[in-house]
Amino acid sequence: MNQANRFFADKHYEPFAEEMAPILIGWHLQTPENAGSLLRLAANVGCRLVLFVKDEAEAVFKTTKMKYVAGGAYDQVDWLFCRTEELLRHIPDQYTFVALETVPGSKNLLRTKLPDKMALMVGSERSGLPEGIKLPGQIDVHIPMLGPVKSMNVSHAAAVCLFEWMRQHKHLIL
């Protein structure tokens, strides 16, 4: 048993009910390592689903690299590849899309009330979310960057947002 497993052996945090758990959407990710990191994060937080949006022209990742980075989380969370036109059919109607992106008009994540049922969208490592993506009810948020570097790895940024969502909804996990 590793140190983390020993630590959490006597701590019992109830997972979110499936109808409440966040959904994580990675758009046009470039590396299977980042996809694996998102799967691991999704399993840590208890996401109900992870979607990797890829268009037909894009290569689908070799899942062996994703699995290596995700570790045991690879089989612990539901995930799939889908095309842009298929995305909406995988998201329940009650969910609100939250785009984590540095775009004009985006709100400071730490000052924004996140929805109870969140479908968090993160974009590619190079170009972020595709230009013009605006889904029904979408909220655009950014992470305030105080230092000289103004970007984060996609999985780190997703972690900041998902754990802020958990903090805001702490009444659900006490």
Secondary structure by P-SEA (a helix, b strand, c coil): ccaaaaaaccbbbbccccccbbbbbbcccccaaaaaaaaaaaaaacccbbbbbbccccccccaaaaaaaaccccccccccccccccccccccccbbbbbbccccccccccccccccccbbbbbcccccccccccccbbbbbbcccccccccccaaaaaaaaaaaaaaaaccccc
